[in-house]
């Protein structure tokens, strides 16, 4: 029996539904995001005033368009503009209008406060509809390296900049001598000695500016390290006062001199060369997220230019939205661990314990389980209160209950980074500068949270917006 095929007719005009909502399923993500935007506070929004007198696109449309695009893996403003023409869900969201890419990009760049306020509002809505438990929550905090909108080849080190400035001085001297020598070999057509001298002087000025930036960073780094240096000195002095000899080498005071290999990038000076997973170094930012372990919602987010997480625990915990309530437990990997940071977050303003508890791996964890790990064992005895701080921290995750709690970390924040970077494809920022990438990271985490709420079938309930 011959096969039967569906009749495909490209020539007969179609009688299309007059309402675009009939083209999109009732449970589609675009409906959810449009409803959610209706619950957000859009006061104080900055629109793209061009001075032409043309009507502006409503902020609710542009915000909803950005959130939906980021939630579905479309990040380029030009691609978002194209989607208003060739994606039915986007045409519905925009009511068959087509904001241009410049309007979209400008709105995204200028409305950092709106996005931050919207992120906090979504956390409130998550709590009001029962998806997010309020108060006493457990959060897993981690960071991931996201590529900056700049090539690492556009960077220069402090030592290399000094060497290049010396070479430029020699070239300028040679050009000036050539200008004075009437018998010198002429330059190629289109080239002139004054223009070549000016070009080298401008290049030298940029290199000098780069060296000044690196030197300023070195001084700022030394100022931060000095507090830790003084704490170590105080600890060793206290040990000597008891008649004991301090262990280890004497701490060295931090130097404010730049390392010859310290770099600055000409395209995005606020980005940094950072080690990335899989080996190697790239021009990146360190994007941080605090994830509530039960709902898998991102309740706190920020971006840092630090290449590692050693100093990120305190500010990343402080970024957790107040609407999520007090944090009772924090799960971190070994990269975040420092005695000073853990003691800070576990203490109140009076220096007394505040009830918060940090569970952390004190060293890198090996993958897989050995035979010894399968054997039933009794929990190790608690260390003496006078035992070193590292032993006391290690005991927290050495017990069966502690291990079970700590395993929640790799089940929450790491998979979310996988969703953002692998499933959605967000591997590089489009905006530049720390403020720009912080704006874009807020937008991405906001979009993720709404996508997550939609997946959970949340019914957003309106709560009064503060006036």
Buried (B, 14 or more C-beta within 10 A) or exposed (E): EEEEEEEEEEEEEEEEEEEBEEEBEEEBBBBBBBBBBEBBBBEEBBBBEEEEEEEBBBBBBBBBBBBBBBBBEBBBBEEBBBBBEEBEBBBBBBEEEBBBBEBBBBBBBBBBEBBBBBBBBBBBBBBBBEBBBBEEBBBBBBBBBBBBBBBBEEBBBBBBBBEBBEEBEEBBEEBEEBBEEEEEEEEEEEEEBEEBBEBBEEBBEBBEBBBEBBBEBBEEBBEEBEEBBEEBBEEBEEEEEEEEEBEEEEBEEBEBEBEEEBBBBBBBBBBBBBEBEEEEBBBBBBBBBBBBBEBBBBBBBBBBBBBEBBBBBBBBBEBBBEBBBEBBBBBBBEBBBBBBBBEEBBEEEEEEEBEBBBBBBBEEEEEEEEEEEEEEEEEEEEBEEEEEEEEBBBBBBBBEEBEEBBEBBBEBBBBBBEBBBEEBEBEBBBBBBBEBBBBBBBBBBBBBBBBBBBEBEBEBEEBEEEE
